[in-house]
Amino acid sequence: MLARRTLGRIASQPKALGAAPTNARNMATLREIELRLKSVRNIEKITKSMKMIASTKMNKAQRAMQAGKEYGLANSELFQHAPAEDAGKRTLFIVVSSDKGLCGGIHSSVTKATRRAFAEKDKVDEDSPVMVIGDKSKAQLSRLLPRNLVMSFNQIGRDIPTFADAAGVADLILTSGVKYDKIAIVYNKFVSAISYEPAIVEVESEALLKESPGFKAYEMEDDVTRDLSEFSLANAIYAALVEAHACEQSARRNAMDNASKNASDMINRLTLQYNRGRQAAITNELVDIITGASAL
């Protein structure tokens, strides 16, 4: 009886100034979890929408890639019958990237392939020039190879690349006045819908075409060789652009798919945490009610 009266007096005493309720901390935590849940759900909606858009674009890009590969096969057949004899070490690297992100490590893969090519000192001159198509790889190479970067292109291939885009790039390269012995195009090669790999395709310059045994066997005017060299460069750039675009859309679809899965896992964890906190808050309130009732 005495203990019951003592508990009653303690319960009826006013609380100290500034003291927070017992479940105030739990309520603040639950409110934070609820806001975070709402934010993650919105992110999941965005990533799922971007995945659907990337899937649609990937189908179009794959059809364009199949058509663009014919240009690359024509170039390969030409250079197979006209191999270069003594190509110099000064190589012009054309790195094919894009201006957009949110597609995994597709831009860093061509950057690393370019660095590996420069590491082969016996094959590549350390002062070889580099030209970049796309702002993403340009930002990376400007830190790694600032002295070699001579020109960059952007706003190319925002949708499906066209041969006009490749011809414009080839014309600017040929009229830039940059000295080189041969050209190497670094791009991402499409392997499957979930994988890609960096590749390097070499294009012979006008001087190498003139000195090749296959061309020496025939009498050709300089204009013919020059036109053939320009056209083969545009062909190779176009084939690399359409294949790199297909890889970009595939990588973006996979990245958004992984992001959606991670968001779903985070939603499940936060929901479980929210339910546990809410149950703990309800339990504490019940304990307070029962304690107060038993103190009367």
C-alpha positions in Angstrom: 0.0 0.0 0.0 2.9 2.4 0.9 4.7 1.5 -2.3 1.6 2.2 -4.3 1.1 5.7 -2.7 4.8 6.5 -3.4 4.5 5.6 -7.1 1.4 7.7 -7.3 3.2 10.8 -5.9 6.1 10.2 -8.3 3.8 10.0 -11.3 1.9 13.1 -10.2 5.0 15.3 -9.9 5.5 17.9 -12.7 8.3 17.1 -15.3 11.5 19.2 -15.3 11.6 22.1 -17.7 13.0 21.2 -21.1 12.5 17.5 -20.6 11.3 15.7 -23.7 8.5 13.1 -23.6 9.6 9.5 -23.4 8.8 8.6 -27.0 9.9 11.9 -28.5 13.1 10.4 -29.8 11.3 7.5 -31.3 8.8 9.7 -33.1 11.6 11.8 -34.6 13.4 8.7 -35.8 10.1 7.4 -37.3 9.5 10.7 -39.1 13.0 10.6 -40.6 12.6 7.0 -41.7 9.2 7.9 -43.3 10.8 10.8 -45.2 13.6 8.6 -46.4 11.2 5.9 -47.5 9.3 8.5 -49.6 12.5 9.7 -51.2 13.7 6.2 -52.1 10.3 5.4 -53.6 10.5 8.4 -55.8 14.1 7.4 -56.9 12.8 3.9 -57.7 10.1 5.4 -59.9 12.7 7.5 -61.8 15.1 4.6 -62.3 12.4 2.3 -63.5 11.3 4.9 -66.0 14.8 5.4 -67.2 15.3 1.7 -67.6 12.2 1.5 -69.8 13.4 4.4 -72.0 16.9 2.9 -72.3 15.4 -0.5 -73.3 13.5 1.2 -76.1 16.5 3.1 -77.3 18.7 0.0 -77.1 16.5 -1.9 -79.6 16.8 1.0 -82.0 20.6 1.3 -81.4 21.1 -2.4 -82.1 19.4 -2.1 -85.4 21.5 0.9 -86.3 24.6 -1.0 -85.2 23.9 -3.9 -87.5 23.6 -1.5 -90.4 26.7 0.4 -89.4 28.9 -2.7 -89.1 28.8 -3.0 -92.9 30.8 0.1 -93.1 33.4 -1.3 -90.7 33.6 -4.6 -92.7 34.3 -2.7 -95.9 37.1 -0.9 -94.2 38.6 -4.1 -92.9 38.5 -5.7 -96.3 40.3 -2.7 -97.8 43.1 -2.5 -95.3 43.5 -6.3 -95.4 44.4 -6.1 -99.1 46.5 -3.0 -98.6 48.6 -3.6 -95.4 51.0 -0.9 -94.3 54.7 -1.8 -94.3 56.5 0.7 -92.1 54.0 2.6 -90.0 55.5 5.2 -87.6 54.9 5.4 -83.9 53.1 8.7 -83.9 49.5 7.5 -83.7 46.4 9.7 -83.6 44.0 8.3 -81.1 40.3 9.0 -81.6 38.5 8.1 -78.4 34.7 7.5 -78.9 32.6 8.4 -75.9 29.5 10.5 -75.2 28.2 13.5 -73.3 25.8 11.6 -71.1 26.3 9.7 -67.8 24.4 7.2 -65.7 25.7 4.3 -67.7 28.2 2.5 -65.5 31.9 2.5 -66.4 31.4 2.7 -70.1 33.4 5.9 -70.4 36.2 4.9 -68.1 36.7 1.7 -70.1 37.9 3.5 -73.3 40.0 5.9 -71.1 41.8 2.9 -69.6 42.3 1.3 -73.0 43.9 4.5 -74.2 46.2 4.6 -71.2 47.2 1.0 -71.8 48.0 1.8 -75.5 50.2 4.7 -74.4 52.0 2.4 -71.9 53.3 0.3 -74.9 56.4 2.6 -75.5 57.8 0.4 -78.3 54.6 0.8 -80.4 53.3 4.3 -79.6 55.1 7.6 -79.3 54.5 9.3 -76.0 53.7 12.6 -77.8 51.0 11.0 -79.9 47.9 13.3 -80.2 44.5 12.4 -78.8 41.1 13.5 -80.0 37.9 12.8 -78.0 34.3 12.5 -79.0 32.2 13.2 -76.0 32.6 15.2 -72.8 32.8 12.3 -70.4 36.1 10.8 -71.6 37.4 14.3 -72.3 37.2 15.1 -68.6 39.1 12.0 -67.7 41.8 12.3 -70.3 42.3 15.9 -69.6 43.6 14.8 -66.2 45.5 11.8 -67.4 47.0 13.0 -70.7 46.7 16.8 -70.7 49.6 17.4 -73.1 48.3 14.9 -75.7 44.7 16.2 -75.9 44.5 18.4 -79.0 40.8 18.4 -80.0 37.4 17.3 -78.6 33.9 17.0 -80.0 30.5 17.1 -78.3 26.8 17.1 -79.1 27.5 14.1 -81.5 25.3 11.1 -81.3 22.7 12.5 -78.9 20.3 10.2 -80.6 21.4 7.5 -83.1 24.6 8.6 -84.8 24.5 9.2 -88.6 27.1 9.0 -91.3 26.8 12.8 -91.6 28.1 13.1 -88.0 31.0 10.8 -88.8 31.8 12.7 -92.0 31.8 16.0 -90.1 34.2 14.6 -87.5 36.5 13.1 -90.2 36.6 16.4 -92.1 37.6 18.4 -89.0 40.3 15.9 -88.2 41.8 16.0 -91.6 41.8 19.8 -91.8 43.1 20.3 -88.2 46.8 20.1 -89.3 47.7 17.5 -86.7 50.7 15.4 -87.7 50.4 11.6 -87.4 51.5 8.4 -89.1 48.4 6.3 -88.5 45.0 6.5 -86.8 43.7 4.3 -84.0 40.0 4.5 -83.0 39.3 3.5 -79.4 35.6 2.5 -78.8 33.4 0.1 -76.9 32.7 -3.2 -78.8 29.2 -4.6 -78.3 29.4 -8.2 -77.0 25.9 -8.8 -75.7 23.0 -6.9 -74.1 24.8 -7.1 -70.8 28.5 -6.9 -71.7 30.9 -4.9 -73.8 34.6 -4.5 -74.1 37.0 -1.8 -75.3 38.5 -2.3 -78.7 41.0 -0.4 -81.0 40.7 -0.4 -84.8 43.5 1.1 -86.9 42.9 3.2 -90.0 45.7 3.9 -92.5 46.5 7.4 -93.4 46.9 8.7 -97.0 50.7 8.3 -96.9 50.5 4.7 -95.8 47.9 3.9 -98.5 50.2 5.3 -101.1 53.2 3.2 -99.9 51.3 -0.1 -99.5 52.2 -2.8 -102.0 48.5 -3.2 -103.0 48.3 0.4 -104.2 51.8 0.5 -105.7 50.7 -2.2 -108.2 48.3 0.3 -109.8 48.7 3.7 -111.1 46.4 6.0 -109.1 46.0 9.7 -109.0 46.5 11.6 -105.8 42.9 12.7 -105.6 41.7 9.1 -105.7 43.9 8.1 -102.8 43.0 11.1 -100.8 39.3 10.6 -101.3 39.6 6.9 -100.4 41.5 7.8 -97.2 38.9 10.4 -96.2 36.0 8.0 -96.9 37.6 5.1 -95.1 38.2 7.3 -92.0 34.5 8.4 -92.0 33.4 4.8 -92.4 35.5 3.7 -89.5 34.3 6.5 -87.2 30.7 5.9 -88.2 31.0 2.1 -87.4 32.6 3.0 -84.0 30.0 5.6 -83.2 26.9 3.3 -83.8 28.5 0.4 -81.9 29.5 2.7 -79.0 26.0 4.1 -78.9 24.5 0.6 -78.6 26.9 -0.2 -75.8 26.0 3.1 -74.0 22.2 2.3 -74.1 22.8 -1.3 -73.0 25.0 -0.1 -70.1 22.5 2.6 -69.1 19.7 0.0 -69.1 21.7 -2.4 -66.9 22.7 0.5 -64.6 19.1 1.6 -64.1 18.0 -2.0 -63.5 20.7 -2.4 -60.8 19.7 0.9 -59.3 16.0 -0.1 -59.2 16.9 -3.4 -57.5 19.0 -1.6 -54.9 16.2 0.9 -54.3 13.8 -2.0 -53.8 16.1 -3.6 -51.3 16.5 -0.3 -49.4 12.7 0.2 -49.3 12.3 -3.3 -47.8 15.0 -2.6 -45.1 13.6 0.8 -44.3 10.0 -0.6 -44.1 11.2 -3.2 -41.7 13.0 -0.7 -39.6 10.0 1.7 -39.6 7.6 -1.1 -38.5 10.0 -2.2 -35.7 10.3 1.4 -34.5 6.5 2.0 -34.7 5.9 -1.3 -32.7 8.5 -0.2 -30.1 6.8 3.2 -29.8 3.4 1.5 -29.3 4.8 -0.9 -26.8 6.4 2.0 -24.8 3.0 3.8 -24.7 1.3 0.7 -23.5 3.8 0.3 -20.8 3.3 3.9 -19.7 -0.5 3.4 -19.6 -0.3 0.2 -17.6 2.3 1.6 -15.2 0.1 4.7 -14.6 -3.0 2.6 -14.1 -1.3 0.3 -11.7 0.0 3.3 -9.7 -3.5 4.5 -8.9 
